[in-house]
Amino acid sequence: MQFSSFSSLVIFLLLAVAEQCNAASKFDVKPEFIKTCRFSDPEFIKCSTTAVQGLFDELVTGIEGLDEIGTIDPLKLGKIRILQGDGPVSVNASLSKVTVTGFGAVKIVENIVNSKDFSWDTRILLPKMRLEGNYHMQGRILVIPLNGHGKCWFEPSNMDIRMHTKTKLYQRDNHIFYNVTSVKVQYTISGLRLRLDNLFEGVKLLEDSTNQYLNENWRPASEALRPIISKTIEDILLSIMQKIFHNLPAEYFVADLPWPNGNPNTTN
């Protein structure tokens, strides 16, 4: 009985070690879908742009070994809180149980990697994004009070997104990795459709007329909602990038990145 218990313990420990080794080495071989670029290449920006597009294309169906990301269309988010101060636009809002669709059609126009601080400047075109969830909002757009809670959706169209991503390099398991620390976006759109249910404590006539007004006057409405939409996109992209680059070595994308602590394969 004692031998059987000892054997079971040994088997359990061996399986645990094997599982950890497998998790650490699941991307020790560069996946075929990743295009590798070099700073020394005169066509580096073109190469990097193609590489990032290929990565997003792969994320549409999901990357084997990155189960925590799944697919990027649809995407699920937890809670988003926004506070925009006084002025003609003042909004205190939160969104929960958010579902975002449309990222499967992302087009990467340009991706520039800074060779000094290794930040990225990326231009993204998104034909249509739909954001659905539960909202709680207090505020106003111009002279219209927006106070309520319930279901909502927003559909900005033809988004031209400029994304700035800050990263730091670190070493792990004989590889270089990106530590993605922040994502900030700016964007323009050509239109916005939206719906906020249960405004004005459920007074249907006021709710419908307000939604109609907001859709007919989408430009001031979009400025009021800009913090919400920006924060949603930033949260999505930051979460995706952190998960990807925690698992996929950075040198798979840029071969001539410097080793932060010196190349472990180099002997003195």
C-alpha positions in Angstrom: 0.0 0.0 0.0 2.8 2.4 0.9 4.6 1.5 -2.4 1.4 2.2 -4.3 1.0 5.5 -2.7 4.6 6.5 -3.4 4.3 5.4 -7.0 1.1 7.5 -7.4 2.9 10.5 -5.9 5.9 10.1 -8.3 3.6 9.7 -11.3 1.6 12.8 -10.3 4.8 14.9 -9.9 6.2 13.7 -13.2 3.0 14.6 -15.0 3.0 18.1 -13.3 6.6 18.7 -14.4 5.8 17.5 -17.9 2.8 19.8 -18.1 4.9 22.8 -16.9 7.6 22.0 -19.4 5.1 21.7 -22.2 3.4 25.0 -21.3 6.8 26.8 -21.3 7.9 25.3 -24.6 4.7 25.2 -26.7 6.1 28.0 -28.8 9.8 27.0 -28.8 9.4 26.5 -32.5 8.2 29.5 -34.5 4.7 29.0 -35.9 4.5 29.0 -39.7 2.0 31.9 -39.8 4.4 34.4 -38.2 6.4 36.5 -40.7 9.8 37.4 -39.3 11.3 40.9 -40.1 14.5 42.7 -39.4 15.3 46.3 -38.5 18.2 46.2 -40.9 15.8 45.5 -43.8 15.0 48.7 -45.8 11.5 47.3 -46.3 11.0 46.7 -42.5 7.8 48.7 -42.1 6.2 46.8 -45.1 7.3 43.5 -43.6 6.1 44.4 -40.1 2.7 45.5 -41.5 2.3 42.2 -43.3 3.3 40.3 -40.1 0.8 42.0 -37.9 -2.0 41.5 -40.5 -1.1 37.8 -40.6 -1.3 37.6 -36.9 -4.8 39.2 -36.8 -5.9 36.9 -39.6 -4.9 33.9 -37.6 -6.7 35.3 -34.5 -10.0 35.2 -36.4 -10.2 31.4 -36.0 -7.9 31.3 -33.0 -4.3 30.2 -32.4 -3.7 26.7 -31.2 -2.0 27.1 -27.8 -3.5 30.5 -27.1 -6.8 29.2 -25.7 -7.1 32.1 -23.3 -7.6 34.5 -26.3 -9.9 32.3 -28.4 -11.1 34.1 -31.4 -11.2 37.9 -31.8 -14.7 38.0 -33.3 -16.7 38.1 -31.1 -14.9 39.5 -28.1 -16.1 39.6 -24.5 -15.2 42.3 -21.9 -16.1 42.7 -18.3 -16.8 46.2 -17.0 -15.8 49.6 -18.4 -16.1 52.8 -16.4 -15.9 56.2 -18.0 -15.9 59.7 -16.4 -15.8 62.7 -18.6 -15.8 66.1 -17.0 -17.9 69.3 -17.2 -18.6 71.1 -20.4 -21.1 70.7 -23.3 -20.4 67.0 -23.0 -20.4 65.4 -19.5 -20.9 61.7 -19.1 -20.5 59.4 -16.1 -21.0 55.9 -17.5 -20.3 52.2 -17.0 -20.7 49.3 -19.3 -20.9 45.6 -18.3 -21.2 42.2 -20.0 -19.9 43.8 -23.2 -19.7 41.9 -26.5 -17.8 43.4 -29.4 -18.0 42.2 -33.0 -16.3 43.3 -36.1 -12.6 42.8 -35.3 -12.5 39.9 -37.7 -12.4 42.4 -40.6 -9.4 44.4 -39.3 -7.1 45.8 -41.9 -3.6 46.7 -40.8 -2.5 49.7 -42.9 0.9 50.3 -41.3 2.9 49.0 -38.3 6.0 50.9 -37.3 8.3 49.5 -34.5 10.6 52.0 -32.8 14.1 50.5 -32.7 15.0 52.5 -29.6 12.2 52.0 -27.1 10.4 49.1 -29.1 7.0 50.9 -29.0 4.6 50.4 -31.9 2.6 52.8 -33.9 -0.1 51.0 -35.8 -2.8 52.3 -38.2 -5.9 50.0 -38.3 -9.0 50.2 -40.5 -12.2 48.7 -39.0 -15.2 48.8 -41.4 -17.7 48.3 -38.7 -17.7 47.6 -35.0 -20.7 46.7 -32.9 -20.6 47.1 -29.1 -23.5 45.6 -27.1 -23.9 45.4 -23.3 -25.6 46.8 -20.2 -25.1 50.5 -19.5 -25.6 52.8 -16.5 -25.2 56.4 -17.5 -25.6 59.9 -16.0 -24.8 63.0 -18.0 -25.7 65.1 -21.0 -24.9 65.7 -24.6 -25.4 69.5 -25.2 -28.9 70.1 -23.8 -30.0 66.5 -23.6 -29.9 64.7 -20.3 -28.9 61.0 -20.5 -29.9 59.3 -17.3 -30.8 55.6 -17.3 -29.7 52.0 -17.3 -30.4 49.0 -19.4 -29.4 47.4 -22.7 -27.5 49.4 -25.3 -25.6 49.1 -28.5 -23.3 51.3 -30.6 -22.2 50.9 -34.2 -19.4 53.2 -35.4 -18.6 52.7 -39.0 -15.4 53.1 -41.1 -13.1 53.5 -38.1 -9.6 54.7 -38.8 -7.7 53.9 -35.6 -4.2 55.1 -34.7 -2.8 52.9 -31.9 0.3 53.6 -29.8 1.6 50.6 -27.9 4.3 50.8 -25.2 6.5 47.7 -24.6 9.5 46.6 -22.7 11.8 43.7 -23.6 12.6 40.9 -21.2 14.1 37.4 -21.3 12.5 34.1 -20.5 13.3 30.5 -21.4 16.1 31.6 -23.8 13.7 33.9 -25.7 13.0 37.6 -25.9 9.5 38.7 -25.0 7.5 41.9 -25.2 6.0 43.1 -22.0 3.1 45.2 -23.4 2.5 47.9 -20.8 -0.1 50.2 -22.4 -2.2 50.9 -25.5 -3.6 54.3 -26.4 -5.8 54.9 -29.4 -7.2 57.8 -31.4 -9.7 57.3 -34.1 -12.0 58.9 -36.7 -15.3 57.5 -37.9 -17.7 58.2 -40.8 -20.9 57.4 -39.0 -22.5 56.2 -35.8 -25.7 54.3 -35.0 -26.8 53.6 -31.5 -29.6 52.6 -29.1 -30.0 53.2 -25.4 -33.0 51.5 -23.8 -34.8 52.5 -20.6 -33.9 56.2 -20.7 -35.9 58.6 -18.5 -37.1 55.7 -16.3 -38.8 53.9 -19.1 -40.8 56.8 -20.6 -41.1 55.3 -24.1 -41.9 58.5 -26.0 -38.9 60.4 -24.6 -36.7 57.3 -25.0 -37.5 56.9 -28.7 -37.3 60.6 -29.5 -33.9 60.9 -27.8 -32.5 57.9 -29.6 -33.8 59.3 -32.9 -32.2 62.7 -32.2 -28.9 61.1 -31.2 -28.8 59.1 -34.5 -29.7 62.1 -36.6 -27.1 64.1 -34.8 -24.5 61.4 -34.5 -21.4 63.7 -34.6 -22.0 65.4 -31.2 -23.3 62.0 -29.9 -20.1 60.3 -31.0 -18.0 63.0 -29.2 -19.9 62.2 -26.0 -19.3 58.5 -26.5 -15.7 58.8 -27.6 -14.3 58.0 -24.1 -16.4 54.9 -24.0 -15.5 53.7 -27.4 -11.8 54.6 -27.0 -11.6 52.8 -23.7 -13.3 49.7 -25.1 -10.9 49.5 -28.0 -7.9 50.1 -25.7 -9.0 47.4 -23.3 -9.6 44.9 -26.2 -6.2 45.5 -27.8 -4.2 45.6 -24.6 -5.7 42.3 -23.4 -5.0 40.7 -26.8 -1.5 42.0 -27.1 -0.5 41.1 -23.5 -1.8 37.5 -23.9 -0.2 37.1 -27.4 3.3 38.4 -26.5 3.4 36.7 -23.1 3.4 33.5 -25.1 5.0 34.2 -28.5 8.6 35.3 -28.4 9.3 38.8 -29.8 12.3 37.6 -31.9 9.9 35.6 -34.0 8.5 38.9 -35.3 11.7 41.0 -35.2 14.8 38.8 -35.6 17.4 41.5 -34.7 16.0 42.7 -31.3 18.7 43.1 -28.7 18.9 40.7 -25.8 18.0 42.7 -22.6 20.5 40.7 -20.5 22.8 39.4 -23.2 22.3 36.4 -25.5 22.2 33.3 -23.2 23.5 31.2 -26.1 26.7 33.3 -26.4 29.7 32.1 -24.4 32.6 34.2 -23.4 
